[in-house]
Amino acid sequence: MHITASAVSLNVADPTASAEFLKRHYGFAEDMSAEGFVALSRPDAGFNVIFLKTGLSTFKPESAKGHADGLLLAFVVDDIDAEYERVQREGVAITTPIETEPWGERYFQTADPNGVVIQLVQWMTDPESAAAQSGTE
């Protein structure tokens, strides 16, 4: 098998609001849209983000039609502190203030208008070394 692209699709009440949030604050571009659907990408993200309106009749399987609860979009960045300051200047509400985990993951979280959690992360130490030091390997 050869995978040519990857995407995550999230069910939200207002796909346009979520898409505009990612475009405005996280540099995504709209690839396509239709009624109840917006697809976004960034050349450096490694995957596309698709927002689907909750309850679309065309969404399969039926059991997965709910809201995008219990997940987050995580993006690894080069300068977490600069990103933290930038989103604050832009007026984005910070849902989890910046912190550093014992294993070297420094991060903060925001949420889009539909409650999708967006986490920016910078590894302050090599993730494999940090796991070995904390005994989580």
N, C-alpha and C positions, 0 to 999 in steps of 0.2 A: 504494500500500500504506500502511496505517496500523497501526503496531505499538502494541498496547495494553498489553503487559507484556513483560518480559525476565527470563530466568532462566539460571543456569548449573547444570548437573547434573554431579555428581562421583561416580564409582564408588569406594566405599570398603568395607573389610571390615566395619565397624561403623557404619552410618548414625546410630544413636542416640547413640553417643559423640561423633561429629563435631557433631551437632546440639546436644547438651548443651553442648559447648565454645563454640559460637557464641552460644548463648542466655546462658550464664553470663558470658562475658567480653566479648562484643561486642554485646550488646543485641538480638539477633534474637529473634523470636517464632515459634512453631510454627504454621503455617497448617493443615497436615494431615499425617497419617502413616498408614501401613499396613505390613504385613509387608515389610521390606526397603526402606522408602521414608520419607523425612522431608522436608517442604518448609518452608522458613523465609523470613521477610521482615522488613524494617525499612522504615518509610515513607520514610526518607531515603536508602536505599541505591541506589535506581534499578533494582534487579533482585532477583529471588528466588534463593535458594541451595537446591538440591535435592541430597540425598545418597541415592544408590541403592546397595544392597548389591551388591558385586562378584559377577558371575555370574548375575544374575537372568535367568530364561529369557525374560522379556518385553522385555528390553533389546535395542534395535535401533540400529545394525547390529551384527551379531555381531563384527565386527572391532574395535569400540570397547569391548568388555566388560572391559578391563583396569582396573587401579588408576589413580587420578588423579595420575599421575606427570608431572613436568615442567611444572607450572603452579602459579600462586599466585592467591589471592584478594587483591586490592588495594583498600583503602578509603582515600580521601583524607579527612583530618580537619583540624580547625581548630587544635588545639594538640597537636602530636606529643609534646612533652616531658611534658605532663600525662598523656597516654595511656600513654606508656612507664612512668612512675612508677606509674600505676594498675594496669597488668597485672602489673608486678613485685610490687606489694603483694598482688595476688590469687594470687600463686604461680605464674603462667604462666611456663614456661621460655622464655627469649629465645633464638632460634636464630641471629639476626643482630643484634648490638647496634646501637643507634642510631648513624647516621652521616649525613653530608651529602655528596652528590655534587657535583662541580664545577659542574654545571648547575642546582643549586638544589633538588634533591629530597632532603629529609630523611626518613629512614625507619628502621623496624626490622621484624623478622620474628619470628613465633612459628609453631608447628606444632600442629595439633590431634592428638588421640590416634591418628588414622589417617595422620598425616604430611602432611596438606594444609597447605601454607604459607600463612599469613595475614600480609600486609604492610600496615602502616599508614604513610601517606605524608602529608607536608605540604610544599607548595611554598614555599620560602623566598623565591623570586623568581618573577615571572610566567614560566610555562613557555616561552612564545614568546620572551621577551626572553633567557632563559637559553640557549635553543637558538641564538639569533642570536649571543650572546657567545661560545659555545663552538664555533661553526662547524659545528653538527650539523644545520642546516636543510637 
